Amino acid sequence: MSTGQRAFDGYQFDNCLAIKIIRGLRPEIASETLDCYIEFAKECMN
């Protein structure tokens, strides 16, 4: 969301991606994203 691309852009949306997400894969967060938004996103992803 903060990068201007959909989460996991470049990955095939399938069971393999789901397993990677379960194992901790998270979408990229742009470096210029405000800290409060980064913390909010991390809380939502856990």
Phi, psi and omega in degrees: 000316182282349181265349184087003177239159177290153180302138178063030175300133182100347175263149172281131182278094183211189181297327179297318178295318179301317179295318178298321178294316178301324181278000173119359178296132179231153180292157179293141174244126182298142184297334181273004179291136179299144182303322182296325178287324178297313180298318179299314180297317180297320178296320180292329183277348180266000000 
